Amino acid sequence: MLSNHLRLPFIKVVTTLIVVTAGIYYMTSGSSIAQDSVMPAAPTVEVTTLQLQSVRTWTNFSGRLSAVDSADIKPLVSGEITQVLFEDGQEVKKDAPLFVIDPRPYEATVKRAQAQLASATSRAKLAKDELNRTQRLIDRKLISASVHDTAHNEYQMASAAISEAESNLVQARLSLEYSHITAPFDGRISRAELTEGNIVETGSNAPILATLVSHKKLYAEFNVDEQTYIKSVRSSLNTSAMPVELTLAAEDSVVYKGHIHSFDNRLNSSSGTIRARATFENIDGVLTPGMFANIRLGSTTKTEILLIPQRAVGTNQNKKFVYIVNAENKATYREVTLGQYHNDYRVILSGLHPGERIVVNGLSHISPNMIVTSIPANNIPTKTGTED
């Protein structure tokens, strides 16, 4: 039992210890609370896991449409146009009548040639009979050889006259046929440049009566750069197997699918390109020669490549980079080399590997080596499979 003179100092010491301990606890817990309130939470980012994608690569070009078949309709015989048998811009079938040039002179020529052939045939028959008669007489030695030779010569001349008459009849019939001008192939005819009553002549200065172009199938002509040409041809000996897609420059809602028809036989040294021609079916009748078109040339086979969304790519001066999220949820900086576009994605040439997780949204909120909270990205395909 402490005495009264010792109890008071002891109480003061205990009280002081209690106050000091409470102060230390308050300062420590307060500092921890303040520190917790200052430290920011890890930012949330959307990530996707890279996988190899089996896709067909495409290269874009600009071109112009041209007709597979095109013809300037000109007269092959002279005369007066008596009939125009089509409407401007009409679709016509092969051998459909287009113009009639007055056929009466040519009909008369045919009849005259037929008469000449009949006359020549009759003379040849008489010459043949005479030759046979002289042959019998010379066998009996009743006439000289010169008489027989004369009969033989007359028969040869009569036979030649038949051949000449037959040729004249063929020519006359051909001219009569040419007086009826028909379509050489299926297509769309232009307006009639000359109408009924006009006189036309043949030859080098013959006028164009109309123009006919095929419209069911058209060519798209475009220039391919040397690198793409070499890569495309080496990948397939059958260039017609290369898929080609076309959209109109003025309106791209419809995609026309075609194939390579041919490449030119040499490279243009000034432009470094080679002329390519692709064939397309005019499925809706809209395509017409002269239109500008956007053309996509596809590889013959699909390849395994890495694709990333364009929004996952950051730019640091002239370098491209992405953020990789590792197993510790730390965002690491990675430079990448990009290839061409594939839809809304970019082809990765180097810098990334399958299985790595990349940030696709929220790049502006993170910095290298920052701890992040990752969530799966929505609407990001992990495997395109047979996508073209």
Secondary structure as UniProt FT lines:
FT   HELIX           4..38
FT   STRAND          44..49
FT   STRAND          53..55
FT   STRAND          58..67
FT   STRAND          70..73
FT   STRAND          79..84
FT   TURN            88..89
FT   STRAND          91..92
FT   TURN            94..95
FT   STRAND          97..101
FT   HELIX           104..139
FT   TURN            140..141
FT   HELIX           145..178
FT   STRAND          180..182
FT   STRAND          187..189
FT   TURN            196..197
FT   STRAND          199..200
FT   TURN            204..205
FT   STRAND          210..213
FT   STRAND          217..225
FT   HELIX           226..235
FT   HELIX           239..241
FT   STRAND          243..248
FT   STRAND          256..263
FT   TURN            269..272
FT   STRAND          273..281
FT   TURN            283..284
FT   TURN            289..290
FT   STRAND          292..298
FT   STRAND          303..309
FT   HELIX           310..312
FT   STRAND          314..316
FT   TURN            317..318
FT   STRAND          319..325
FT   TURN            327..328
FT   STRAND          330..342
FT   TURN            343..344
FT   STRAND          345..350
FT   TURN            354..355
FT   STRAND          357..361
FT   HELIX           363..365
FT   TURN            368..369
FT   STRAND          370..371
FT   STRAND          373..376
FT   TURN            378..379
FT   TURN            385..386
//
